[in-house]
Amino acid sequence: MEGPAAGEPAAEPPAAEPALERVDPGSVDPATRQVLADPGWQRLHPVTPLLRGWKTLAVIFAVLVHQNFEHLLEPERPSWQLLAAVGGGIVLLTLLSVVWGVLAWRRTRYRIDAEAVHMESGVLFRQQRRAQLDRLQAVDVVRPLLGRLAGLAELRLEVAGGAGGGVRLAYLKEEEAQRVRNALLAAAAGVRYAEGEEAPEAPERPVVEVPVQRLLLSMLFSGLTVWVLVAVAGAVAAVFADGGVISLAAAAPLVLGALGAAWQRFTHGFGFSVAESPDGLRVRRGLLELRSQTVPPGRVQALRISQPLLWRRPDWWRVHVNVAGYAVGVEAQGEERLVLPVGTREELARVLAVVLPDLGTDEAPIDVVSAGLTGRDRDGGFTPVPPAARWLDPLARRRLGFRVTERAFLSRGGVLRRYLDVVPHERTQSLALQQGPWQRRLGLASVSLHSTPGPVAPQVRHLAAEVAAELLQEQSVRARTARAAAGPERWMERGTVPPARAAAPVPGERTAAPEA
Amino acid sequence: MSVEPFAPPGVTWSRLSPRLVTVRRAISGVVTGVLAVGLLVAGVLVSPWFHAGAGLVLLSGAWEWWLIGRQVPAWGYAERDDDLLVLHGLLFRTLVVVPYGRMQYVDVKAGPVERRFGIATLQLHTASASTDAVIPGLPPEEAARLRDRLAGRGEARLAGL
């Protein structure tokens, strides 16, 4: 995928079509021909280097402030020469980064056809990337604050490729970003539309909106508040203890950290709305940086519903999901992977109806899930853990348990902070059975279901050893059968609406080419 | 301990090459030796307290020696029709089931010491980072055979995510 640009002149990227394979238009349905008919290689928006340069400036500035924090607190210190040197350095670095940015911009281009997104970039190390559209896991349109002012947006395509995977198109005009997103999703879905038309934006149905009031209350009722209070109290106590600036400076990072986390949660949950469309789940949110994520149907690998202690009275819940392809690390964790930051049970039911329309039970998904969220022991058809587990987990023992439906695996737990993990059978990657020394003595074992990297790591702890062994066997068979019966990767090519269970894999169809 | 959950019915485990014991003991021995000598020298030059450190290092080295001798035979793998089983651990036992259709790629690695002793390590990767399926101490031919076989089976049963 990587190609050094040894012989290429550094001045002008070749305008003509390179020798990349061109898809034969005859073999493609009219839907995607539209996308194919695209004018070939495209550039990113010319303002890109400036926006990027600004970011560099901000980083340099932040580092300098961080490094010289103590000096800033002593008023008589800064000498003019020093300031000038630092200022000059900043300007120089910024200029350099802008020049580099212009070079990078000239070397970056992308093209979309029926099968894939192609992207070429890199100044010293040239890179060509081809992202297969039927491997598309999610599409995000991100509009950072400055980008919003300039009417620009970044388009992020996630494919399941682990760290550094996916394609980032930054920055495009907002309409352009929308258009590209629609075209991508349509092509990835296998939608057919009339020739000469633009890819239609899939119709949307709003599902849930989170009011700011509730978001603020939910933050107040969470562990975060305690943290902020402790931090602030510590700082105040420190100042009163010796009244010096030094102790304030020492306490400041703690307070800033706590406030930063609170701010993070607030901006990520602000203006949160979930909508349903044939393209899948649409999540919009953001205060300064607006983000609109689209997760196509069947791309949710696992899901966790949880509830901090103080959310019990208002009956609020939070939902995290695993989606393959989101970079491992910060992005894959917590806040980024929310599909519901705080919602009532009724809203939870609506979100579930979109994410997991069918659990393969006679009851509605929300009833199955509710039983798991609040139940203990054998409630709701769950298999509990044996009493021996009280030695290892005295508090949560009666909450631990699992249930298997025809379509999914559910694992519940947590006393103070209740949770329920749900994994569709066809999304299980691998399984593990674990047993520590104490568990062996008590005749217990734990079972883990491995999912793609993300905030959800489904596991059932402290099951009776024979139950665990049996679960491992059965679950591997269930996962296999479910996989064999799963629909095609191009979700609109399924006979019916997304929840439909395609009877068998469609062997001969056009989907065959890249997968097999 | 009434049941043995780590012995699924009808599975015969392939075990690792005993050369792995030698390799691991050699590496652990060299590390222990270097540390112990360093501490002994420091004990002579600086303070006799360093001798105590050297004693601890030697003790832990001896314990590792014993542990390696037990850990390696506890490791096993088995190819079934649809999945590969990997069993390892002594105190904390783990049995991993990796369906062939979920395999993304297979790695075969061999460090300089491993090559010298004619063994290799095989690792399976799925789309999940938590899949911990490593088989060390395979003779290179066996590693290559297993790799090709797994790759072949994976291809035949390939599914998306």
Interface residues (C-beta under 8 A of the other chain):
Chain A: D134 R135 Q137 A160 R299 Q301 A324 V328 E426 R427 T428 Q429 S430 L431 A432 L433 Q434 Q435 G436 P437 R440 R441 G443 A445 S448 H450 S451 T452 P453 A457 A465 E466 A468 A469 L472 Q473 S476 A479 R480 R483 A484 A486 E489 E515 A516
Chain B: M1 S2 V3 P5 F6 P8 D82 D83 L91 F92 R93 T94 L95 V96 V97 V98 P99 G101 R102 T126 A127 S128 A129 S130 T131 D132 A133 L158 A159 G160 L161
